[in-house]
Every structure is written in structure tokens, then in C-alpha cells.
Amino acid sequence: MPSHNSPVLPPTGNLWRTDELTDLGYGSRSIKSLLDSGSLVRLRYGCYLRASVWDAQSAGVRSRQLIYAHAHGTRTTSTGQFAYSHTSAARLHCLYLWKVDDLIHLLQRVNPSTERHGRDVKCHTRPFSEDEIVTLSGLRVTSLERTAADCAMTLTYRQSLIVMDHALRLGADRSLLQGTANSLDGRRGIRTFRRALENADARSESPGETLTRELILRLGIRPPTPQFEVLSRIGRHRLDFAWKKEKVALEFDGKAKYFDYKPTPEVLFEERQRENALTEEGWRFVRITWKDLFNEARFQYRVLHALAGRSAI
């Protein structure tokens, strides 16, 4: 049993409910002490996580951890009363999300009762069938298609397009999504859903590429070919976007592109070699980052300048 003066967390396990800690011999004073010392993090009412685990998690993993904490804290991982939906389901499907909150979204068959869900929970009651439910990590979750549809009905257009692009890339059935869109006349958010589905492109490999494509379309710039393959003296390459006739390539340099898979110097060296080889073939490059997507006039100038055959961009 831990000491009341200096409580120490159990050597095994990372996620606990209050009653589980109590069963292990931790009273309310010990739990408070562990919270105050930074050894324990309260993720939601009555559910705690080892702080060292929380500290090591990325923002995306933390968002999923909050969902697991809800399931563990409410002991509802296997019931048929609800399913995780909307952006919570998107997180469990590992879909890309952009600028969304960390609320826990639940899809229920009936309106919520007086049962306490907590301020971190948002309930939805649009009808669903068991065919629209899958199990992920032991949790009932809306299917990939239902998740994309629900997100598109509630998020902004650009947020919806990011989800839709990635859902299609992960194998969502576009015809099934189209059937859903056709069946929801008059529903709030249906225009955003239909617009996102119409413009979605499974070739997009990141939120940055999705937003770049959306911006090009919105600015009235002639659309490029996404993920365009081209040969150089050193091999075959794929460009994020390409205008083949003008030999102009637009590359989105998001931070994840350089940090997720290889050490930064190695990736940068390979990228420079690739660009030099393609420049020898007559290609011109426009490189953009996240901040360029929000300076639209400058973005438009640089792209049009390159397409006009001018090099000073």
C-alpha cells in the first residue's frame, strides 16, 4: 500500500478510475497528492492517467487518449447503447483533422436522459443501423463512411474536405457516401457534405495538400495534377502538384513531411538532389508552407508568376 506521506503510483498500468485507485489503497488524499506532484493527470471526472505517459504523447494521440479515458471511466466499452461518432470516430479511424475540439462525440438512438455525460461529451441522435458500426480497439465506432458523412454535416467546408479526402484515401466507398448524401435533403449541413464529397480527391496525402488544392480552386487558378510522376536522371519522382505543360511543380513543405520518417538532414539532402535533377529537366518549383495558405494574395501571385514562365518567385 502506498505511503500517505509520499504516495507512488503502481508499477503496472497507466489508466485508472477512482474506484480502481481506491481498491489499490489510494485514498482521496493520496490521489490529490499524486495530482499535485505531477505524477498523475486527471483526464476527465473520475479517470486518471500516469503523467509520464501523457507527457510523451503527441497531440493526436492525446486526443484519442481522452476517448479511451471516457470509455474506461464510464465502463461502456462494449455496450450497444451508443457508438463513438463524428470527430471522435474520426480520431479512432486515425483520419486527419484540422482545428477541431476535443469533445467526446456519442451517437445514441434516443435523446440523452438525465444521466450525467459530462461537459466534455456531445450527444447526437441521428438514426443509425448496426451496419454503420464497427469495432476499433474494443470500442463501438461509426464506420468510415458514416464518420465522414457525420463530420461533413457538422464541420466547416475546409475541415470536411480534409476528412473526406483522407476517408476516401483509406478506402471509404464513394458510392455509399453519395447515396447517403442523396438521402438527406433538407438536413442541416447537407450542402457542405455534398460539396466536400464532390470535390474530394483520394490522392491527397496530407491536410496541407487538401487545403492547397482547395485554395487553388477558390482562387480560380487552373487546377494542377496531384501526385504527378516524373522522371529525372536520378530516378522517378512524385510531385505534390504539377502543371505539366508549363513544367511548374508546387510542393507543400509541411513539418511532418520532414520529421515523421527520417532524420531531417537526410530528407533535406534527398529533397535538394531531387529538385536539382528536375530543375535540369526544366521544372520550376513553388514551395509553400502552412503560413503561405493564409496569405492568399501572395500565394496567387507566386503561382501565376511561375505559370507565366517567370523565375523570380
C-alpha positions in Angstrom: 0.0 0.0 0.0 1.4 3.4 -0.9 2.5 5.8 1.9 0.2 8.6 2.8 3.1 11.0 3.0 4.6 10.3 -0.4 2.3 8.1 -2.5 3.8 6.4 -5.5 1.9 5.1 -8.4 1.6 1.3 -9.0 4.4 -0.1 -11.2 2.0 -1.5 -13.7 -1.0 0.0 -15.5 -1.4 3.6 -16.8 -5.2 4.4 -16.8 -7.3 4.2 -13.7 -10.8 5.1 -12.5 -11.2 6.5 -9.0 -12.6 3.2 -7.7 -9.6 1.3 -9.2 -7.2 3.5 -7.3 -9.2 3.2 -4.2 -9.1 -0.6 -4.5 -5.3 -0.3 -4.7 -5.2 1.5 -1.5 -5.1 5.2 -2.7 -7.5 7.4 -0.8 -8.7 10.8 -1.9 -5.8 12.5 -0.1 -3.2 10.2 -1.9 -4.9 10.9 -5.3 -4.7 14.6 -4.7 -1.1 14.4 -3.7 -0.3 12.5 -6.9 -2.1 15.1 -8.9 -0.3 17.9 -7.1 3.1 16.3 -7.6 2.5 15.9 -11.3 2.7 12.1 -11.2 -0.9 11.7 -12.2 -3.1 13.6 -14.7 -6.9 13.8 -14.5 -8.3 13.3 -18.0 -11.9 13.6 -17.0 -14.1 13.3 -14.0 -13.1 10.1 -12.2 -10.5 8.9 -14.7 -6.7 9.4 -14.4 -3.6 8.7 -16.4 0.1 8.2 -15.5 1.6 11.6 -16.2 4.8 10.3 -17.8 2.6 8.6 -20.5 0.6 11.7 -21.1 3.7 13.9 -21.3 5.2 11.6 -24.0 2.1 11.6 -26.2 1.6 13.8 -29.3 -1.4 16.0 -29.7 -3.2 13.4 -31.9 -2.5 10.6 -29.5 -3.7 12.7 -26.6 -7.0 13.3 -28.3 -7.5 9.6 -28.7 -6.4 9.0 -25.1 -9.3 11.2 -24.0 -11.7 8.9 -25.8 -10.2 5.8 -24.2 -10.4 7.6 -20.8 -14.1 8.2 -21.4 -14.7 4.5 -22.3 -12.7 3.3 -19.3 -14.2 5.9 -16.9 -17.8 5.1 -17.9 -17.3 1.4 -18.3 -19.2 1.4 -21.6 -16.6 -0.1 -24.0 -18.9 -3.0 -25.0 -22.5 -1.8 -24.6 -24.8 -1.2 -27.6 -26.3 2.0 -26.2 -24.1 4.3 -28.2 -21.1 4.5 -30.6 -18.3 7.0 -30.8 -19.1 9.3 -33.7 -18.2 12.5 -35.6 -14.7 13.7 -34.8 -14.2 11.1 -32.0 -14.8 8.4 -34.6 -12.5 10.2 -37.0 -9.8 10.1 -34.4 -10.3 6.4 -33.8 -10.1 5.8 -37.5 -6.9 7.9 -37.5 -8.4 10.3 -40.0 -6.8 13.7 -40.5 -8.5 16.5 -38.6 -7.7 20.2 -38.6 -8.6 22.8 -35.9 -11.4 20.7 -34.2 -12.1 20.5 -30.5 -11.5 17.5 -28.1 -15.2 16.9 -27.2 -16.3 13.3 -27.0 -19.0 12.7 -29.6 -21.5 9.9 -29.0 -24.2 8.7 -31.3 -27.3 7.4 -29.5 -30.6 6.0 -30.6 -32.7 8.2 -28.3 -32.3 11.6 -26.7 -29.9 11.7 -23.8 -31.5 11.0 -20.4 -30.8 12.9 -17.2 -27.8 10.6 -16.9 -24.6 12.6 -16.5 -22.4 12.6 -19.5 -20.1 15.4 -18.5 -19.2 18.8 -20.1 -16.7 17.1 -22.4 -19.4 15.0 -24.1 -21.7 15.9 -27.0 -24.5 13.5 -27.9 -26.1 13.0 -31.3 -29.3 11.1 -32.1 -29.5 10.8 -36.0 -30.7 7.3 -36.7 -28.1 4.6 -37.4 -28.0 0.9 -38.2 -25.6 -1.8 -36.9 -24.2 -1.9 -40.4 -22.8 1.6 -39.8 -21.0 0.4 -36.6 -17.5 -1.2 -36.5 -15.3 -2.1 -33.5 -11.9 -0.4 -33.1 -9.7 -1.1 -30.1 -12.7 -2.7 -28.4 -14.9 0.4 -28.9 -18.1 0.7 -30.9 -17.4 3.3 -33.6 -19.2 4.6 -36.6 -18.0 3.2 -39.9 -15.5 5.1 -42.1 -18.3 6.3 -44.4 -20.7 7.2 -41.6 -17.9 9.1 -39.8 -17.0 11.1 -42.9 -20.7 11.9 -43.5 -21.3 13.0 -39.9 -18.1 15.1 -39.9 -19.1 16.8 -43.2 -22.5 17.6 -41.8 -21.1 19.4 -38.8 -17.7 20.9 -39.7 -16.7 23.8 -41.9 -16.1 23.1 -45.6 -12.4 23.0 -45.4 -12.4 20.8 -42.3 -14.9 18.5 -44.0 -12.8 18.3 -47.2 -9.7 17.2 -45.2 -11.8 14.4 -43.6 -13.4 13.4 -46.9 -10.1 13.3 -48.8 -8.5 11.1 -46.2 -11.5 8.8 -45.7 -11.5 8.1 -49.5 -7.8 7.5 -49.4 -8.3 4.9 -46.6 -10.9 3.1 -48.7 -14.3 4.7 -47.9 -16.9 3.8 -50.6 -17.7 7.0 -52.6 -20.9 5.5 -54.0 -22.1 4.7 -50.5 -21.3 8.2 -49.4 -23.1 9.6 -52.4 -26.2 7.5 -51.6 -26.1 8.9 -48.0 -25.8 12.5 -49.4 -28.7 11.9 -51.8 -30.9 10.7 -48.9 -30.5 13.7 -46.6 -32.3 16.5 -48.4 -33.1 19.5 -46.2 -30.8 18.3 -43.3 -28.5 20.9 -41.7 -25.1 20.6 -43.2 -26.1 18.7 -46.3 -24.7 21.3 -48.7 -21.3 21.2 -47.0 -21.4 17.4 -47.2 -22.3 17.3 -50.9 -19.7 20.0 -51.7 -17.0 18.2 -49.8 -17.8 14.9 -51.5 -18.0 16.4 -54.9 -14.5 18.0 -54.6 -12.8 15.3 -52.5 -9.7 13.6 -54.0 -8.2 10.4 -52.6 -4.8 11.4 -54.0 -4.3 14.0 -51.3 -1.7 12.8 -48.8 -2.0 15.4 -46.1 -4.2 18.2 -44.7 -1.8 20.7 -46.2 -2.2 19.3 -49.7 -6.0 19.3 -49.3 -6.0 22.9 -48.3 -3.6 23.8 -51.1 -5.9 22.2 -53.6 -8.9 24.0 -52.2 -7.1 27.3 -52.3 -6.1 26.9 -55.9 -9.7 26.1 -56.9 -11.1 29.0 -54.9 -8.6 31.5 -56.4 -9.6 30.4 -59.9 -6.2 29.1 -60.8 -6.2 26.3 -63.4 -6.1 23.0 -61.4 -2.8 21.1 -61.5 -2.4 17.3 -61.4 -1.9 16.0 -57.9 0.8 13.4 -57.2 2.3 13.8 -60.7 5.0 11.3 -61.6 8.1 12.5 -63.5 11.5 11.1 -64.4 14.9 12.6 -63.9 18.5 11.4 -64.3 18.3 10.0 -60.7 15.0 8.2 -60.9 11.3 8.5 -60.7 9.7 11.2 -58.5 6.2 12.2 -57.4 5.3 15.9 -57.2 2.6 17.1 -54.9 1.1 19.2 -57.7 2.2 19.8 -61.3 1.3 21.9 -64.3 2.8 19.6 -66.9 2.6 21.9 -69.9 4.4 24.8 -68.0 6.7 22.4 -66.1 5.7 24.0 -62.8 5.7 22.0 -59.6 4.1 23.1 -56.4 5.3 21.4 -53.3 3.7 21.6 -49.8 6.5 21.5 -47.2 4.6 20.6 -44.0 6.8 19.9 -41.0 5.5 16.3 -40.8 7.0 15.6 -44.2 10.5 16.1 -42.8 10.1 14.8 -39.2 7.9 11.7 -39.4 10.1 9.1 -41.1 13.7 10.1 -41.4 16.2 12.4 -39.8 15.8 16.0 -41.1 19.3 16.4 -42.7 18.9 13.2 -44.8 15.4 14.2 -46.0 16.5 17.7 -46.9 19.6 16.4 -48.8 17.4 13.9 -50.8 14.9 16.7 -51.5 17.6 19.0 -52.8 19.1 16.3 -55.0 15.6 15.6 -56.4 14.9 19.3 -57.1 18.3 19.9 -58.7 17.7 16.9 -61.0 14.3 18.1 -62.0 15.4 21.7 -62.5 17.9 20.3 -65.1 14.9 18.9 -66.9 13.3 22.4 -67.0 11.0 22.2 -64.0 10.4 25.3 -61.8 9.3 24.9 -58.2 7.0 26.8 -56.0 7.5 25.7 -52.4 4.9 26.6 -49.8 4.4 26.0 -46.0 1.3 26.3 -43.8 1.7 30.1 -43.4 1.5 30.6 -47.2 -2.0 29.1 -47.2 -3.2 32.1 -45.2 -1.6 34.8 -47.4 -3.8 34.2 -50.4 -2.7 37.2 -52.4 1.0 36.3 -52.2 0.1 32.6 -52.9 -1.8 33.6 -56.0 1.0 35.9 -57.2 3.7 33.3 -56.8 1.8 30.5 -58.6 0.6 32.8 -61.5 4.1 34.2 -61.8 5.6 30.7 -62.1 2.9 29.6 -64.7 3.8 32.7 -66.7 7.3 31.5 -67.0 9.0 33.9 -64.7 11.6 32.6 -62.4 11.7 35.3 -59.6 9.1 33.9 -57.3 
